[in-house]
Amino acid sequence: MIDHEDVGLHPSGAVRAGALDAVFRPLRVSNEPVCEVTKCLFEGTLTEFAGTKADGDEGFKEQLRNMVRKCGACGKPCAFTLKVCNNCEAPLPEQIVHTDNIFMAFVYGVAKGDKFPYNIAVRKQTPEVLVFDDPLALAACHFCSIPTTCWCADWRILLRAPEKGLAMLTTMEEAAWSCCEEQFLKNEEWCAKHIRGGAPKDAAERAALRPYVVAGCNFPPSQFQLHIQYFLMPWLPSHYAFFVEDAALVRKRWFPLAYIKKVLALNMPMDVKMDTSLDEIFAVFDQHVDYNAAYDEEIKRVRAAHAHMGNWKAADFAVSVNVKTDTIVDGVAPEGSTGKQLIEADKKLLQSNGPVKTYYKYASTTKVPEFGPE
């Protein structure tokens, strides 16, 4: 059931699409670099980097690759447990392949992959943490936050040293929140259009919006370096439609940050390996922090947060699109444009990911250690 008219959906359930460029283009907050522009450390590709820096070091090579199923329709690398692409919904092949671990390319300052540069829209960088706009954003304010002093393939690995892991995760979370608060919630024009109720007036009002942030980790991840997905409600209209259909924040793939932090706070070390299953983890921790209960509570919270914050006005979109049939339900599409094309264009226009890209200032010149006990 649709909570109110600003959630980004037509009353029929069709997705608002064809976002008006004149309305949203001036509100982008990424037209100037937030951090200083830095050159890469390694001019070649990640494959070349592996050949020169990790030659003969299998542990180093493991840091630089992901295990994924690659979508044959749109090319997106997806988690190896998925059956359907979480970008275009095409069926995924059974074959598991290796792809570049782009997030570790950021850590090492590698210039590019085989197809495109590995520079990014940096929001915050310290010697310990890198926060950047997610190029596949689910909301108009969406970051990834990664650690840069270690290789930690995914959140499960933190269980090897839970106290240390909780401290690192909290540092990553606070870095992401600072970007949200300072670079978005202090921008009155952006807030007026993107969040219901407009811009918060002071630090207390900004802090009051923190419960409307969605934060967590996927397992398996598409990039095998620990990263917090951190985005402020509301969803982009098309992604809200996925969420309503249970195709976003999927059970036993999405792990709310609050759940992970509670598990780590138990301080019960577990010798997690790359092939340790979720069932093994649940068998140990569910008696203390039940995953399904935490997940259900989080989905309920996210649904309410979107309804509370949604500010997608029908007048700011040209059409509404039935995504299942790719038909226009309401409005008139620009000549030659399909509903699917308009939705894809909206993702690029409405997300925060900007044109100014750079490399991580504190990129490591030596192999970073794998996360674990001291």
C-alpha positions as CSV (number, residue, x, y, z in Angstrom):
1,M,0.0,0.0,0.0
2,I,1.3,3.5,-0.9
3,D,1.7,5.7,2.1
4,H,1.4,9.1,0.4
5,E,1.7,10.6,-3.0
6,D,5.4,11.6,-2.7
7,V,6.9,8.1,-2.6
8,G,7.8,8.1,-6.3
9,L,5.0,5.8,-7.5
10,H,1.8,6.4,-9.5
11,P,-1.3,5.2,-7.6
12,S,-1.3,2.2,-9.9
13,G,2.2,1.3,-8.7
14,A,3.9,2.5,-11.8
15,V,7.3,4.3,-11.4
16,R,7.6,8.0,-11.8
17,A,10.1,8.6,-14.6
18,G,11.4,11.2,-17.0
19,A,12.8,13.4,-14.2
20,L,12.9,17.0,-15.4
21,D,16.5,18.0,-16.0
22,A,15.7,21.7,-15.3
23,V,14.5,20.8,-11.9
24,F,17.1,18.4,-10.7
25,R,20.4,19.3,-12.5
26,P,21.0,22.5,-10.6
27,L,20.6,20.6,-7.3
28,R,23.5,18.2,-7.8
29,V,26.0,18.6,-5.1
30,S,29.0,17.0,-6.9
31,N,29.9,19.6,-9.4
32,E,33.0,20.6,-7.5
33,P,35.5,18.2,-5.9
34,V,35.0,17.8,-2.2
35,C,38.5,16.5,-1.7
36,E,41.7,17.5,-3.4
37,V,42.3,15.9,-6.8
38,T,45.0,13.3,-6.5
39,K,46.9,11.3,-9.2
40,C,47.0,7.5,-9.1
41,L,50.0,5.6,-7.7
42,F,50.0,3.0,-10.5
43,E,49.4,4.0,-14.0
44,G,48.4,0.7,-15.5
45,T,45.4,-1.7,-15.1
46,L,44.7,-3.8,-12.0
47,T,45.7,-6.9,-14.0
48,E,49.1,-5.3,-14.6
49,F,49.3,-4.3,-11.0
50,A,48.8,-7.9,-9.9
51,G,51.5,-9.0,-12.3
52,T,54.1,-6.6,-11.0
53,K,53.2,-6.2,-7.4
54,A,51.6,-9.5,-6.5
55,D,53.6,-11.9,-8.7
56,G,53.9,-15.2,-6.8
57,D,52.0,-13.9,-3.8
58,E,48.6,-15.7,-4.0
59,G,47.3,-13.9,-0.9
60,F,48.0,-10.6,-2.6
61,K,46.3,-11.8,-5.8
62,E,43.3,-12.9,-3.7
63,Q,42.8,-9.4,-2.5
64,L,42.5,-8.1,-6.0
65,R,39.6,-10.2,-7.3
66,N,35.9,-11.0,-6.7
67,M,33.9,-14.1,-7.2
68,V,30.7,-13.1,-9.1
69,R,28.1,-14.0,-11.6
70,K,28.3,-11.6,-14.4
71,C,25.0,-10.4,-16.0
72,G,24.9,-11.2,-19.7
73,A,22.4,-8.4,-20.4
74,C,23.8,-5.3,-18.7
75,G,27.3,-6.6,-17.7
76,K,26.9,-5.9,-14.0
77,P,28.9,-8.2,-11.7
78,C,26.4,-9.6,-9.2
79,A,26.8,-11.6,-6.0
80,F,27.5,-15.3,-6.8
81,T,24.5,-16.4,-4.7
82,L,22.0,-14.3,-6.8
83,K,19.9,-15.8,-9.6
84,V,18.6,-12.5,-11.1
85,C,20.6,-9.3,-11.8
86,N,19.9,-6.7,-9.2
87,N,20.4,-4.0,-11.8
88,C,18.3,-5.1,-14.8
89,E,16.6,-8.2,-13.5
90,A,17.9,-10.5,-16.2
91,P,18.5,-14.1,-15.3
92,L,22.2,-14.7,-14.3
93,P,24.4,-17.4,-15.7
94,E,25.4,-20.3,-13.4
95,Q,29.1,-19.8,-14.0
96,I,31.1,-18.0,-11.3
97,V,33.9,-15.8,-12.6
98,H,36.6,-13.5,-11.3
99,T,36.4,-9.8,-11.7
100,D,38.5,-6.9,-10.6
101,N,38.1,-6.0,-6.9
102,I,37.7,-2.3,-7.7
103,F,37.5,-1.2,-4.1
104,M,41.0,-2.7,-3.5
105,A,42.1,-0.9,-6.6
106,F,41.1,2.3,-4.8
107,V,43.1,1.2,-1.8
108,Y,46.2,0.7,-3.9
109,G,45.7,3.8,-6.2
110,V,45.4,1.8,-9.4
111,A,44.6,3.9,-12.4
112,K,42.1,1.7,-14.3
113,G,40.7,-1.6,-15.3
114,D,40.4,-3.1,-18.7
115,K,37.4,-1.0,-19.6
116,F,37.2,2.2,-17.6
117,P,39.2,4.3,-15.1
118,Y,39.2,3.5,-11.4
119,N,38.8,7.0,-10.2
120,I,35.9,8.0,-7.9
121,A,33.8,10.9,-6.5
122,V,35.4,11.0,-3.1
123,R,33.4,12.4,-0.2
124,K,35.9,11.9,2.6
125,Q,39.3,10.4,2.9
126,T,41.6,9.7,5.9
127,P,44.5,7.3,6.3
128,E,42.0,4.7,7.6
129,V,38.7,5.3,5.7
130,L,37.5,6.2,2.2
131,V,33.9,7.4,1.6
132,F,32.7,7.9,-2.0
133,D,29.5,8.2,-4.0
134,D,28.1,4.9,-5.1
135,P,27.9,5.0,-8.9
136,L,24.9,2.6,-8.7
137,A,23.1,4.7,-6.2
138,L,19.8,3.7,-4.6
139,A,19.0,7.2,-3.3
140,A,20.0,10.8,-4.1
141,C,22.4,10.6,-1.2
142,H,24.2,7.3,-1.2
143,F,27.8,6.5,-0.2
144,C,30.1,3.5,0.2
145,S,32.5,3.6,3.2
146,I,35.5,1.2,3.1
147,P,38.5,0.6,5.4
148,T,41.9,1.2,3.8
149,T,44.4,-0.2,6.2
150,C,43.4,-3.9,5.7
151,W,41.8,-6.3,3.4
152,C,38.5,-7.6,4.8
153,A,36.5,-9.4,2.2
154,D,33.1,-9.0,3.9
155,W,31.4,-8.3,7.2
156,R,31.7,-12.0,8.4
157,I,35.5,-11.6,8.6
158,L,35.1,-9.0,11.4
159,L,34.0,-11.9,13.6
160,R,37.7,-13.0,13.8
161,A,38.3,-10.0,16.0
162,P,34.9,-8.6,17.0
163,E,36.1,-5.8,19.3
164,K,38.6,-4.5,16.7
165,G,36.0,-5.0,14.0
166,L,33.3,-3.0,15.8
167,A,35.7,-0.1,16.3
168,M,36.6,-0.1,12.6
169,L,33.0,-0.4,11.5
170,T,32.0,2.5,13.8
171,T,34.7,4.7,12.3
172,M,33.4,3.9,8.8
173,E,29.9,4.7,9.8
174,E,30.7,8.0,11.4
175,A,32.7,9.0,8.4
176,A,29.7,8.3,6.1
177,W,27.3,10.2,8.4
178,S,29.6,13.3,8.5
179,C,29.4,13.4,4.7
180,C,25.6,13.1,4.8
181,E,25.3,15.8,7.4
182,E,27.9,18.3,6.1
183,Q,27.6,17.9,2.3
184,F,23.8,17.2,1.9
185,L,21.8,18.2,5.0
186,K,23.4,21.6,5.2
187,N,22.4,22.2,1.5
188,E,19.1,24.0,1.8
189,E,18.2,23.8,-1.9
190,W,19.0,20.1,-2.2
191,C,17.0,19.3,1.0
192,A,14.0,21.4,-0.2
193,K,13.6,19.2,-3.2
194,H,14.8,15.8,-2.0
195,I,13.5,15.3,1.5
196,R,10.0,15.9,2.9
197,G,10.0,18.8,5.3
198,G,12.9,20.6,3.8
199,A,16.3,21.5,5.3
200,P,17.0,20.9,9.0
201,K,17.8,24.3,10.7
202,D,20.6,23.2,13.1
203,A,22.7,20.4,14.3
204,A,20.0,19.0,16.5
205,E,17.5,18.8,13.6
206,R,20.2,17.2,11.4
207,A,20.9,14.6,14.0
208,A,17.1,13.9,14.2
209,L,17.3,12.8,10.6
210,R,19.9,10.1,11.2
211,P,17.2,7.4,11.9
212,Y,16.1,7.9,8.3
213,V,19.5,6.6,7.0
214,V,19.7,3.0,5.7
215,A,23.0,1.3,6.4
216,G,24.3,-2.2,6.1
217,C,26.4,-4.7,4.2
218,N,25.6,-7.3,1.6
219,F,26.8,-10.9,1.7
220,P,28.1,-12.0,-0.6
221,P,29.3,-8.6,-1.8
222,S,29.8,-7.6,-5.4
223,Q,33.2,-6.2,-4.4
224,F,35.2,-8.3,-1.9
225,Q,36.3,-5.4,0.4
226,L,34.1,-4.6,3.4
227,H,31.9,-1.7,2.6
228,I,29.0,-0.1,4.3
229,Q,26.1,0.9,2.0
230,Y,24.9,4.2,3.5
231,F,22.0,6.1,2.0
232,L,19.5,8.6,3.2
233,M,15.8,8.0,2.5
234,P,13.9,8.4,0.2
235,W,14.7,5.7,-2.3
236,L,15.0,6.7,-6.0
237,P,11.5,5.9,-7.4
238,S,12.6,2.9,-9.4
239,H,14.5,1.4,-6.5
240,Y,11.5,2.0,-4.2
241,A,9.5,-0.1,-6.6
242,F,12.2,-2.9,-6.3
243,F,12.0,-2.6,-2.6
244,V,8.2,-2.9,-2.6
245,E,8.6,-6.1,-4.7
246,D,11.1,-7.5,-2.2
247,A,13.9,-7.2,-4.8
248,A,16.0,-4.8,-2.8
249,L,17.4,-5.4,0.7
250,V,16.9,-9.2,0.2
251,R,16.7,-11.4,3.3
252,K,19.9,-13.3,4.0
253,R,21.7,-11.0,1.5
254,W,21.2,-7.7,3.3
255,F,22.6,-7.4,6.8
256,P,21.6,-4.2,8.6
257,L,24.4,-2.3,10.3
258,A,22.5,-2.4,13.6
259,Y,22.4,-6.2,13.4
260,I,26.2,-6.5,12.6
261,K,27.1,-4.1,15.4
262,K,25.0,-6.1,18.0
263,V,26.7,-9.3,16.9
264,L,30.1,-7.8,17.2
265,A,29.3,-6.3,20.5
266,L,28.9,-9.8,22.0
267,N,32.7,-10.1,21.6
268,M,32.5,-13.8,20.7
269,P,35.4,-14.4,18.3
270,M,34.8,-16.9,15.5
271,D,37.5,-18.2,13.1
272,V,35.7,-17.3,9.9
273,K,37.1,-18.5,6.6
274,M,36.1,-17.4,3.1
275,D,33.9,-20.5,2.8
276,T,32.2,-20.2,6.3
277,S,28.5,-20.3,5.6
278,L,25.8,-18.0,6.9
279,D,24.1,-21.1,8.5
280,E,27.2,-21.7,10.6
281,I,27.2,-18.1,11.7
282,F,23.5,-18.1,12.5
283,A,23.9,-21.3,14.5
284,V,26.4,-19.5,16.8
285,F,24.8,-16.1,17.1
286,D,21.0,-16.4,16.5
287,Q,20.5,-17.4,20.2
288,H,21.9,-14.0,21.1
289,V,20.8,-11.7,18.2
290,D,18.2,-13.3,15.9
291,Y,18.9,-12.4,12.3
292,N,15.3,-12.8,11.0
293,A,13.8,-10.7,13.8
294,A,16.4,-8.0,13.2
295,Y,15.8,-8.1,9.4
296,D,12.1,-7.9,9.8
297,E,12.4,-4.9,12.1
298,E,14.8,-3.2,9.7
299,I,12.5,-3.6,6.7
300,K,9.6,-2.2,8.6
301,R,11.7,0.8,9.6
302,V,13.0,1.4,6.1
303,R,9.4,1.3,4.7
304,A,8.3,3.9,7.2
305,A,11.4,6.0,6.7
306,H,10.8,6.2,2.9
307,A,7.1,7.2,3.5
308,H,8.2,9.9,6.0
309,M,11.0,11.4,3.8
310,G,9.5,10.9,0.3
311,N,9.3,14.1,-1.6
312,W,9.0,13.0,-5.3
313,K,6.5,15.3,-6.8
314,A,4.5,14.1,-9.8
315,A,5.0,17.5,-11.5
316,D,8.8,16.9,-11.6
317,F,8.5,13.8,-13.8
318,A,7.2,13.5,-17.3
319,V,5.6,10.1,-17.1
320,S,4.9,7.0,-15.0
321,V,6.1,3.6,-16.2
322,N,4.9,0.1,-15.6
323,V,8.3,-1.5,-15.3
324,K,7.1,-5.0,-15.9
325,T,5.6,-4.2,-19.3
326,D,7.7,-1.1,-20.1
327,T,4.6,0.9,-20.9
328,I,3.7,4.5,-20.2
329,V,0.8,4.6,-17.7
330,D,0.6,8.4,-17.3
331,G,2.1,11.4,-19.2
332,V,3.9,11.6,-22.6
333,A,7.4,10.3,-23.1
334,P,9.9,12.3,-25.2
335,E,9.8,11.0,-28.8
336,G,11.9,8.0,-29.3
337,S,12.3,7.2,-25.5
338,T,11.1,4.1,-23.8
339,G,10.1,3.9,-20.2
340,K,13.1,1.8,-19.4
341,Q,15.4,4.3,-21.0
342,L,13.8,7.1,-19.0
343,I,14.3,5.2,-15.7
344,E,18.0,4.6,-16.5
345,A,18.5,8.3,-17.3
346,D,16.8,9.2,-14.0
347,K,19.3,7.1,-12.1
348,K,22.1,9.1,-13.5
349,L,20.4,12.5,-13.0
350,L,19.0,11.9,-9.5
351,Q,22.0,10.2,-7.8
352,S,24.7,12.2,-6.1
353,N,27.6,10.7,-8.1
354,G,29.2,13.6,-9.8
355,P,31.5,14.4,-12.7
356,V,34.6,15.2,-10.6
357,K,36.6,12.0,-10.0
358,T,39.9,11.5,-8.3
359,Y,42.1,8.8,-6.6
360,Y,42.5,8.0,-3.0
361,K,45.1,10.4,-1.5
362,Y,46.4,7.9,1.0
363,A,46.7,4.9,-1.3
364,S,48.9,2.1,0.0
365,T,52.4,1.5,-1.5
366,T,52.7,-1.9,0.2
367,K,50.5,-4.9,0.7
368,V,47.8,-4.2,3.4
369,P,47.3,-7.1,5.9
370,E,44.2,-9.3,6.0
371,F,41.9,-8.4,8.8
372,G,42.2,-10.5,11.9
373,P,43.5,-10.6,15.5
374,E,46.7,-8.7,16.1
